[in-house]
């Protein structure tokens, strides 16, 4: 499975469960946020990275491989039309960048299969553009065994 957290520079920041709706009779939609920045959030389909003191607060989905395999990676992002410069996306294996790009419109990224060994960590890193206002996106990340 995935481990989800926020990365600011080299610092890992754990998510906390966001507060519920504060009025009666309104359904609560659970989401993850941080103690520092309630604006940064994600749920199962939506994410909103942030900027902390000029440093991107990126949302990281990390997968640790249980055994050797080839992994097909698909990333679907649909940045908000209100974003002035879109979002950044990177795929890392053990901290090394395999792919990096910026997206301003709905895009399906299908990457070549990635070879992993037991314990290797694949990270999908989603960050704000230089101007983080409006940098929200619907998303879906799919990893499949490709061999």
PADOPA-644065 format. One record per residue: residue number from 1; residue in one letter; x, y, z of N, C-alpha, C in turn. Coordinates in Angstrom, 1 decimal, always signed. Last residue first. Layout:
N
+------+------+--------+--------+--------+--------+--------+--------+--------+--------+--------+
: resi : resn :    n.x :    n.y :    n.z :   ca.x :   ca.y :   ca.z :    c.x :    c.y :    c.z :
+------+------+--------+--------+--------+--------+--------+--------+--------+--------+--------+
:  NUM :    A :      X :      Y :      Z :      X :      Y :      Z :      X :      Y :      Z :
...
+------+------+--------+--------+--------+--------+--------+--------+--------+--------+--------+
//
This chain:
147
+------+------+--------+--------+--------+--------+--------+--------+--------+--------+--------+
: resi : resn :    n.x :    n.y :    n.z :   ca.x :   ca.y :   ca.z :    c.x :    c.y :    c.z :
+------+------+--------+--------+--------+--------+--------+--------+--------+--------+--------+
:  147 :    X :   +4.7 :   -7.3 :  -14.9 :   +5.3 :   -8.6 :  -15.4 :   +4.5 :   -9.8 :  -15.1 :
:  146 :    X :   +3.6 :   -5.1 :  -13.8 :   +3.6 :   -5.2 :  -15.2 :   +4.3 :   -6.4 :  -15.8 :
:  145 :    X :   +1.3 :   -4.4 :  -11.3 :   +2.4 :   -5.2 :  -11.6 :   +2.4 :   -5.4 :  -13.2 :
:  144 :    X :   +0.4 :   -1.0 :  -11.1 :   +0.1 :   -2.3 :  -11.5 :   +1.3 :   -3.1 :  -11.7 :
:  143 :    X :   -0.9 :   +1.9 :   -9.6 :   +0.3 :   +1.1 :   -9.8 :   -0.2 :   -0.3 :  -10.1 :
:  142 :    X :   -2.5 :   +4.9 :  -10.1 :   -2.6 :   +3.5 :  -10.2 :   -1.3 :   +2.9 :  -10.4 :
:  141 :    X :   -4.0 :   +7.7 :   -8.8 :   -2.7 :   +7.1 :   -9.0 :   -2.9 :   +5.6 :   -9.0 :
:  140 :    X :   -5.8 :  +10.5 :   -9.5 :   -5.9 :   +9.1 :   -9.4 :   -4.5 :   +8.5 :   -9.7 :
:  139 :    X :   -7.4 :  +13.7 :   -8.7 :   -6.3 :  +12.8 :   -9.0 :   -6.6 :  +11.4 :   -8.9 :
:  138 :    X :   -8.1 :  +17.1 :   -9.0 :   -8.6 :  +15.8 :   -8.8 :   -7.5 :  +14.9 :   -9.3 :
:  137 :    X :   -6.4 :  +19.8 :   -7.5 :   -6.6 :  +18.9 :   -8.6 :   -7.3 :  +17.7 :   -8.1 :
:  136 :    X :   -5.3 :  +23.2 :   -7.0 :   -6.0 :  +22.0 :   -6.6 :   -6.2 :  +21.1 :   -7.8 :
:  135 :    X :   -4.1 :  +26.0 :   -6.8 :   -3.4 :  +24.7 :   -7.2 :   -4.1 :  +23.5 :   -6.5 :
:  134 :    X :   -5.0 :  +28.4 :   -6.0 :   -5.8 :  +27.7 :   -7.0 :   -5.2 :  +26.4 :   -7.4 :
:  133 :    X :   -1.7 :  +29.6 :   -5.4 :   -3.2 :  +29.9 :   -5.4 :   -3.9 :  +29.1 :   -6.4 :
:  132 :    X :   +1.0 :  +29.2 :   -5.7 :   +0.2 :  +28.0 :   -5.3 :   -1.3 :  +28.3 :   -5.2 :
:  131 :    X :   +3.2 :  +29.8 :   -8.1 :   +2.1 :  +30.5 :   -7.4 :   +1.1 :  +29.5 :   -6.9 :
:  130 :    X :   +4.7 :  +27.6 :   -9.0 :   +5.4 :  +28.7 :   -8.3 :   +4.4 :  +29.6 :   -7.5 :
:  129 :    X :   +2.5 :  +24.8 :   -8.2 :   +3.3 :  +25.6 :   -9.1 :   +4.0 :  +26.7 :   -8.3 :
:  128 :    X :   +2.7 :  +22.2 :   -5.7 :   +2.2 :  +23.4 :   -6.3 :   +3.1 :  +24.0 :   -7.3 :
:  127 :    X :   +3.1 :  +18.6 :   -6.3 :   +3.4 :  +19.9 :   -5.6 :   +2.7 :  +21.1 :   -6.3 :
:  126 :    X :   +3.4 :  +15.3 :   -5.7 :   +2.5 :  +16.3 :   -6.3 :   +2.7 :  +17.6 :   -5.6 :
:  125 :    X :   +5.1 :  +12.4 :   -6.3 :   +5.2 :  +13.7 :   -5.6 :   +4.4 :  +14.7 :   -6.3 :
:  124 :    X :   +5.3 :   +9.1 :   -5.8 :   +4.6 :  +10.1 :   -6.7 :   +4.5 :  +11.3 :   -5.9 :
:  123 :    X :   +7.9 :   +6.9 :   -5.3 :   +7.2 :   +8.1 :   -4.8 :   +6.5 :   +8.8 :   -5.9 :
:  122 :    X :   +8.9 :   +3.7 :   -4.4 :   +8.4 :   +4.5 :   -5.5 :   +7.6 :   +5.7 :   -4.9 :
:  121 :    X :  +11.5 :   +2.1 :   -2.9 :  +10.4 :   +3.0 :   -2.6 :  +10.1 :   +3.8 :   -3.9 :
:  120 :    X :  +12.5 :   -1.3 :   -2.3 :  +12.6 :   -0.1 :   -3.1 :  +11.3 :   +0.8 :   -2.8 :
:  119 :    X :  +11.9 :   -3.7 :   -1.0 :  +12.3 :   -2.5 :   -0.2 :  +12.5 :   -1.2 :   -1.0 :
:  118 :    X :  +12.9 :   -5.7 :   -3.8 :  +12.3 :   -5.6 :   -2.4 :  +12.8 :   -4.5 :   -1.6 :
:  117 :    X :  +13.1 :   -3.6 :   -6.7 :  +13.6 :   -4.7 :   -5.9 :  +12.9 :   -4.6 :   -4.5 :
:  116 :    X :  +11.6 :   -2.6 :   -9.8 :  +11.9 :   -2.4 :   -8.4 :  +12.4 :   -3.7 :   -7.8 :
:  115 :    X :  +11.4 :   -1.0 :  -12.9 :  +11.9 :   -2.2 :  -12.2 :  +12.2 :   -1.8 :  -10.7 :
:  114 :    X :   +8.5 :   +0.4 :  -14.3 :   +9.7 :   +0.7 :  -13.5 :  +10.1 :   -0.6 :  -12.7 :
:  113 :    X :   +7.2 :   +0.9 :  -17.6 :   +7.3 :   +0.1 :  -16.3 :   +8.6 :   +0.4 :  -15.6 :
:  112 :    X :   +6.6 :   +4.3 :  -18.6 :   +7.1 :   +3.0 :  -18.8 :   +7.3 :   +2.2 :  -17.5 :
:  111 :    X :   +3.5 :   +5.9 :  -17.6 :   +5.0 :   +5.9 :  -17.7 :   +5.4 :   +4.5 :  -18.0 :
:  110 :    X :   +1.1 :   +7.9 :  -18.5 :   +1.3 :   +6.5 :  -18.4 :   +2.8 :   +6.4 :  -18.7 :
:  109 :    X :   -1.0 :  +10.5 :  -17.4 :   +0.4 :  +10.1 :  -17.6 :   +0.5 :   +8.6 :  -17.4 :
:  108 :    X :   -3.5 :  +12.4 :  -18.4 :   -3.3 :  +11.0 :  -18.0 :   -1.8 :  +10.7 :  -18.4 :
:  107 :    X :   -4.7 :  +15.6 :  -17.5 :   -3.7 :  +14.8 :  -18.2 :   -3.6 :  +13.4 :  -17.6 :
:  106 :    X :   -6.1 :  +18.8 :  -17.5 :   -6.3 :  +17.4 :  -17.2 :   -5.4 :  +16.5 :  -18.1 :
:  105 :    X :   -3.5 :  +21.3 :  -17.3 :   -4.8 :  +20.8 :  -17.7 :   -4.9 :  +19.3 :  -17.4 :
:  104 :    X :   -1.0 :  +21.8 :  -16.5 :   -2.0 :  +22.9 :  -16.3 :   -3.4 :  +22.5 :  -16.6 :
:  103 :    X :   +1.9 :  +20.4 :  -15.0 :   +0.6 :  +20.2 :  -15.7 :   -0.3 :  +21.3 :  -15.4 :
:  102 :    X :   +5.3 :  +19.6 :  -15.2 :   +4.3 :  +20.5 :  -14.7 :   +3.1 :  +20.3 :  -15.6 :
:  101 :    X :   +7.4 :  +16.7 :  -14.4 :   +6.8 :  +17.6 :  -15.3 :   +5.8 :  +18.6 :  -14.5 :
:  100 :    X :   +9.7 :  +14.0 :  -14.3 :   +9.2 :  +15.2 :  -13.7 :   +8.5 :  +16.1 :  -14.8 :
:   99 :    X :  +10.9 :  +10.8 :  -13.6 :  +10.1 :  +11.6 :  -14.5 :   +9.7 :  +12.8 :  -13.7 :
:   98 :    X :  +12.7 :   +9.8 :  -11.8 :  +12.6 :   +9.0 :  -13.0 :  +11.8 :   +9.9 :  -14.1 :
:   97 :    X :  +14.9 :  +10.9 :   -9.3 :  +13.9 :  +11.3 :  -10.2 :  +13.9 :  +10.4 :  -11.5 :
:   96 :    X :  +15.6 :   +9.0 :   -6.4 :  +16.1 :   +9.5 :   -7.7 :  +14.9 :   +9.7 :   -8.7 :
:   95 :    X :  +14.4 :   +8.0 :   -4.1 :  +14.9 :   +9.3 :   -4.1 :  +15.4 :   +9.9 :   -5.4 :
:   94 :    X :  +13.6 :   +5.4 :   -4.9 :  +14.6 :   +5.5 :   -3.9 :  +15.3 :   +6.9 :   -3.9 :
:   93 :    X :  +12.3 :   +6.9 :   -7.6 :  +12.6 :   +5.6 :   -7.1 :  +13.8 :   +5.7 :   -6.2 :
:   92 :    X :   +9.7 :   +9.3 :   -8.3 :  +11.0 :   +9.0 :   -7.8 :  +11.1 :   +7.5 :   -7.4 :
:   91 :    X :   +8.0 :  +11.4 :  -10.4 :   +8.1 :  +10.0 :  -10.0 :   +9.5 :   +9.7 :   -9.6 :
:   90 :    X :   +6.2 :  +14.4 :  -10.0 :   +7.4 :  +13.7 :  -10.2 :   +7.3 :  +12.3 :   -9.7 :
:   89 :    X :   +4.5 :  +17.4 :  -10.9 :   +4.4 :  +15.9 :  -10.6 :   +5.8 :  +15.3 :  -10.9 :
:   88 :    X :   +3.0 :  +20.5 :  -10.1 :   +4.2 :  +19.7 :  -10.5 :   +3.9 :  +18.3 :  -10.1 :
:   87 :    X :   +0.2 :  +22.3 :  -11.5 :   +0.9 :  +21.6 :  -10.4 :   +2.1 :  +20.9 :  -11.0 :
:   86 :    X :   -0.6 :  +25.7 :  -12.6 :   -0.7 :  +24.3 :  -12.6 :   +0.0 :  +23.6 :  -11.4 :
:   85 :    X :   -0.7 :  +28.5 :  -12.6 :   +0.5 :  +27.8 :  -13.2 :   +0.5 :  +26.3 :  -13.0 :
:   84 :    X :   -3.1 :  +29.3 :  -11.6 :   -2.4 :  +30.2 :  -12.6 :   -1.3 :  +29.5 :  -13.3 :
:   83 :    X :   -6.1 :  +27.6 :  -11.3 :   -4.7 :  +27.6 :  -11.0 :   -4.0 :  +28.4 :  -12.1 :
:   82 :    X :   -8.7 :  +27.4 :  -12.1 :   -8.3 :  +28.6 :  -11.3 :   -6.9 :  +28.6 :  -11.0 :
:   81 :    X :   -9.0 :  +24.9 :  -13.2 :   -8.9 :  +26.0 :  -14.1 :   -8.5 :  +27.3 :  -13.4 :
:   80 :    X :   -7.2 :  +22.4 :  -11.4 :   -8.3 :  +23.4 :  -11.4 :   -8.0 :  +24.5 :  -12.5 :
:   79 :    X :   -5.9 :  +19.5 :  -12.9 :   -5.7 :  +20.7 :  -12.1 :   -6.9 :  +21.7 :  -12.4 :
:   78 :    X :   -6.2 :  +16.4 :  -12.8 :   -7.1 :  +17.4 :  -13.4 :   -7.0 :  +18.7 :  -12.6 :
:   77 :    X :   -4.2 :  +13.5 :  -13.4 :   -4.4 :  +14.8 :  -12.7 :   -5.3 :  +15.6 :  -13.5 :
:   76 :    X :   -3.3 :  +10.2 :  -13.1 :   -4.3 :  +11.1 :  -13.7 :   -4.5 :  +12.3 :  -12.8 :
:   75 :    X :   -0.8 :   +8.0 :  -13.7 :   -1.2 :   +9.2 :  -12.9 :   -2.1 :  +10.0 :  -13.6 :
:   74 :    X :   +0.4 :   +4.8 :  -13.6 :   -0.5 :   +5.7 :  -14.2 :   -0.9 :   +6.8 :  -13.3 :
:   73 :    X :   +3.0 :   +2.5 :  -14.0 :   +2.6 :   +3.7 :  -13.2 :   +1.7 :   +4.5 :  -14.1 :
:   72 :    X :   +3.9 :   -0.8 :  -13.5 :   +3.3 :   +0.2 :  -14.5 :   +2.7 :   +1.3 :  -13.6 :
:   71 :    X :   +6.7 :   -2.3 :  -12.4 :   +5.5 :   -1.7 :  -11.9 :   +5.1 :   -0.7 :  -13.0 :
:   70 :    X :   +8.3 :   -5.5 :  -12.1 :   +8.1 :   -4.3 :  -12.9 :   +6.8 :   -3.7 :  -12.6 :
:   69 :    X :   +9.8 :   -6.8 :   -9.1 :   +8.8 :   -6.7 :  -10.1 :   +9.0 :   -5.5 :  -11.0 :
:   68 :    X :  +10.6 :   -8.2 :   -6.0 :  +11.1 :   -7.7 :   -7.3 :  +10.0 :   -7.8 :   -8.3 :
:   67 :    X :   +8.4 :   -7.2 :   -3.3 :   +9.3 :   -8.1 :   -3.9 :   +9.8 :   -7.5 :   -5.3 :
:   66 :    X :   +7.2 :   -5.0 :   -2.1 :   +7.4 :   -6.2 :   -1.3 :   +8.3 :   -7.2 :   -1.9 :
:   65 :    X :   +8.0 :   -1.6 :   -2.4 :   +7.9 :   -2.8 :   -3.1 :   +8.1 :   -4.0 :   -2.1 :
:   64 :    X :   +6.2 :   +1.0 :   -1.1 :   +7.4 :   +0.2 :   -0.8 :   +7.2 :   -1.2 :   -1.4 :
:   63 :    X :   +5.2 :   +4.1 :   -2.2 :   +4.9 :   +2.7 :   -2.2 :   +6.2 :   +1.9 :   -2.0 :
:   62 :    X :   +3.9 :   +7.3 :   -1.3 :   +5.1 :   +6.4 :   -1.4 :   +4.6 :   +5.0 :   -1.3 :
:   61 :    X :   +2.9 :  +10.3 :   -2.3 :   +2.3 :   +9.0 :   -2.1 :   +3.5 :   +8.0 :   -2.3 :
:   60 :    X :   +3.1 :  +13.6 :   -1.0 :   +3.8 :  +12.4 :   -1.5 :   +3.0 :  +11.1 :   -1.2 :
:   59 :    X :   +2.7 :  +16.9 :   -1.7 :   +2.0 :  +15.7 :   -1.2 :   +2.6 :  +14.5 :   -1.8 :
:   58 :    X :   +4.8 :  +19.6 :   -0.7 :   +4.3 :  +18.6 :   -1.7 :   +3.6 :  +17.4 :   -1.0 :
:   57 :    X :   +5.2 :  +22.7 :   -0.3 :   +4.7 :  +21.6 :   +0.6 :   +4.0 :  +20.6 :   -0.3 :
:   56 :    X :   +7.9 :  +24.6 :   -1.5 :   +6.7 :  +23.8 :   -1.8 :   +6.4 :  +22.8 :   -0.7 :
:   55 :    X :   +8.7 :  +27.5 :   +0.2 :   +9.2 :  +26.2 :   -0.1 :   +7.9 :  +25.3 :   -0.4 :
:   54 :    X :   +7.8 :  +30.0 :   +1.2 :   +8.5 :  +30.0 :   -0.1 :   +9.0 :  +28.6 :   -0.6 :
:   53 :    X :   +6.6 :  +29.2 :   +3.6 :   +7.8 :  +30.1 :   +3.6 :   +8.6 :  +30.0 :   +2.3 :
:   52 :    X :   +5.1 :  +26.7 :   +1.9 :   +5.4 :  +27.1 :   +3.3 :   +6.7 :  +27.9 :   +3.3 :
:   51 :    X :   +2.4 :  +26.0 :   -0.1 :   +3.7 :  +26.6 :   -0.1 :   +4.0 :  +27.1 :   +1.3 :
:   50 :    X :   +0.6 :  +23.0 :   -1.0 :   +0.7 :  +24.4 :   -0.5 :   +2.1 :  +24.9 :   -0.7 :
:   49 :    X :   -1.9 :  +20.9 :   -2.7 :   -0.6 :  +21.2 :   -2.1 :   -0.5 :  +22.6 :   -1.6 :
:   48 :    X :   -4.7 :  +19.3 :   -2.6 :   -4.3 :  +20.7 :   -2.7 :   -3.0 :  +20.9 :   -1.9 :
:   47 :    X :   -6.7 :  +16.8 :   -4.2 :   -5.6 :  +17.2 :   -3.4 :   -5.3 :  +18.7 :   -3.6 :
:   46 :    X :   -9.1 :  +14.2 :   -4.4 :   -8.8 :  +15.6 :   -4.5 :   -7.6 :  +15.9 :   -3.7 :
:   45 :    X :   -9.8 :  +11.6 :   -3.7 :   -9.9 :  +12.0 :   -5.1 :   -9.4 :  +13.4 :   -5.4 :
:   44 :    X :   -9.5 :  +11.0 :   -1.0 :   -9.3 :   +9.9 :   -2.0 :   -9.3 :  +10.4 :   -3.4 :
:   43 :    X :   -8.0 :  +14.1 :   -0.1 :   -8.8 :  +13.0 :   +0.2 :   -8.6 :  +11.9 :   -0.9 :
:   42 :    X :   -5.9 :  +16.7 :   +1.3 :   -6.2 :  +15.6 :   +0.3 :   -7.2 :  +14.7 :   +0.8 :
:   41 :    X :   -4.5 :  +19.9 :   +1.8 :   -5.4 :  +18.8 :   +2.1 :   -5.4 :  +17.8 :   +1.0 :
:   40 :    X :   -3.7 :  +23.0 :   +3.1 :   -3.1 :  +21.8 :   +2.4 :   -4.0 :  +20.7 :   +2.8 :
:   39 :    X :   -5.0 :  +24.6 :   +5.0 :   -5.3 :  +24.8 :   +3.5 :   -4.8 :  +23.6 :   +2.7 :
:   38 :    X :   -4.1 :  +24.1 :   +7.4 :   -5.3 :  +23.5 :   +7.1 :   -5.7 :  +23.7 :   +5.7 :
:   37 :    X :   -1.0 :  +23.7 :   +8.5 :   -1.6 :  +24.4 :   +7.3 :   -2.9 :  +23.6 :   +7.0 :
:   36 :    X :   +0.0 :  +22.4 :  +10.8 :   +0.5 :  +23.7 :  +10.4 :   -0.4 :  +24.5 :   +9.4 :
:   35 :    X :   -1.2 :  +19.9 :  +10.8 :   -1.5 :  +20.8 :  +11.9 :   -1.0 :  +22.2 :  +11.6 :
:   34 :    X :   -2.7 :  +19.1 :   +7.6 :   -1.6 :  +19.1 :   +8.6 :   -1.9 :  +20.1 :   +9.7 :
:   33 :    X :   -5.0 :  +16.6 :   +6.4 :   -4.5 :  +17.9 :   +6.4 :   -3.2 :  +17.9 :   +7.3 :
:   32 :    X :   -7.5 :  +14.6 :   +4.8 :   -6.2 :  +14.7 :   +5.5 :   -5.7 :  +16.1 :   +5.3 :
:   31 :    X :  -11.0 :  +14.1 :   +5.3 :   -9.8 :  +14.5 :   +4.5 :   -8.6 :  +14.6 :   +5.4 :
:   30 :    X :  -14.4 :  +13.0 :   +5.2 :  -13.1 :  +13.0 :   +5.8 :  -12.0 :  +13.4 :   +4.8 :
:   29 :    X :  -17.2 :  +14.8 :   +5.3 :  -16.4 :  +14.2 :   +4.2 :  -14.9 :  +14.2 :   +4.8 :
:   28 :    X :  -20.1 :  +14.6 :   +7.0 :  -18.7 :  +14.9 :   +7.1 :  -18.0 :  +14.2 :   +6.0 :
:   27 :    X :  -23.3 :  +16.2 :   +6.4 :  -22.4 :  +15.0 :   +6.4 :  -20.9 :  +15.4 :   +6.4 :
:   26 :    X :  -25.0 :  +18.1 :   +8.7 :  -24.2 :  +18.2 :   +7.5 :  -23.3 :  +17.0 :   +7.4 :
:   25 :    X :  -26.4 :  +18.1 :  +11.1 :  -27.1 :  +17.7 :   +9.9 :  -26.3 :  +17.7 :   +8.6 :
:   24 :    X :  -24.8 :  +20.9 :  +12.6 :  -25.5 :  +19.7 :  +12.7 :  -26.2 :  +19.4 :  +11.3 :
:   23 :    X :  -21.5 :  +22.1 :  +11.7 :  -22.9 :  +22.4 :  +11.9 :  -23.7 :  +21.0 :  +11.9 :
:   22 :    X :  -18.9 :  +21.5 :  +11.2 :  -19.2 :  +22.1 :  +12.5 :  -20.6 :  +22.5 :  +12.7 :
:   21 :    X :  -17.5 :  +18.6 :   +9.8 :  -18.4 :  +19.8 :   +9.6 :  -18.8 :  +20.2 :  +11.0 :
:   20 :    X :  -14.3 :  +17.7 :  +11.3 :  -15.6 :  +17.4 :  +10.6 :  -16.4 :  +18.7 :  +10.4 :
:   19 :    X :  -10.8 :  +18.2 :  +10.6 :  -12.0 :  +18.3 :  +11.4 :  -13.3 :  +18.1 :  +10.6 :
:   18 :    X :   -8.6 :  +15.7 :   +9.2 :   -9.2 :  +17.1 :   +9.2 :  -10.5 :  +17.1 :  +10.1 :
:   17 :    X :   -6.0 :  +13.8 :  +10.5 :   -7.4 :  +13.8 :  +10.0 :   -8.0 :  +15.2 :  +10.2 :
:   16 :    X :   -2.7 :  +14.7 :   +9.4 :   -3.7 :  +14.5 :  +10.4 :   -5.1 :  +14.5 :   +9.8 :
:   15 :    X :   +0.4 :  +13.7 :   +7.9 :   -1.0 :  +14.2 :   +7.8 :   -1.7 :  +13.9 :   +9.1 :
:   14 :    X :   +3.8 :  +14.6 :   +8.8 :   +2.7 :  +13.6 :   +8.7 :   +1.3 :  +14.3 :   +8.6 :
:   13 :    X :   +6.4 :  +15.7 :   +6.9 :   +5.3 :  +16.2 :   +7.8 :   +4.2 :  +15.2 :   +7.7 :
:   12 :    X :   +9.8 :  +15.7 :   +6.4 :   +8.6 :  +14.9 :   +6.3 :   +7.6 :  +15.4 :   +7.4 :
:   11 :    X :  +12.1 :  +17.8 :   +4.9 :  +11.3 :  +17.5 :   +6.1 :  +10.1 :  +16.7 :   +5.7 :
:   10 :    X :  +13.4 :  +18.8 :   +2.7 :  +13.8 :  +17.4 :   +3.1 :  +13.0 :  +17.0 :   +4.4 :
:    9 :    X :  +10.9 :  +20.6 :   +1.5 :  +12.3 :  +20.5 :   +1.4 :  +12.7 :  +19.0 :   +1.7 :
:    8 :    X :   +8.4 :  +19.0 :   +2.8 :   +8.7 :  +20.4 :   +2.6 :  +10.3 :  +20.4 :   +2.6 :
:    7 :    X :   +6.0 :  +16.6 :   +2.1 :   +7.4 :  +16.9 :   +2.1 :   +7.6 :  +18.4 :   +1.9 :
:    6 :    X :   +3.4 :  +14.7 :   +3.7 :   +3.8 :  +16.0 :   +3.1 :   +5.3 :  +16.1 :   +3.2 :
:    5 :    X :   +2.2 :  +11.4 :   +2.9 :   +2.7 :  +12.4 :   +3.8 :   +3.0 :  +13.7 :   +3.0 :
:    4 :    X :   +1.3 :   +8.0 :   +2.8 :   +1.0 :   +9.4 :   +2.3 :   +1.5 :  +10.4 :   +3.4 :
:    3 :    X :   +2.0 :   +5.0 :   +1.6 :   +2.2 :   +5.8 :   +2.7 :   +2.1 :   +7.2 :   +2.2 :
:    2 :    X :   +0.2 :   +2.3 :   +0.0 :   +0.8 :   +3.7 :   +0.0 :   +1.0 :   +4.2 :   +1.4 :
:    1 :    X :   +0.8 :   -1.2 :   +0.0 :   +0.0 :   +0.0 :   +0.0 :   +0.8 :   +1.3 :   +0.0 :
+------+------+--------+--------+--------+--------+--------+--------+--------+--------+--------+
//
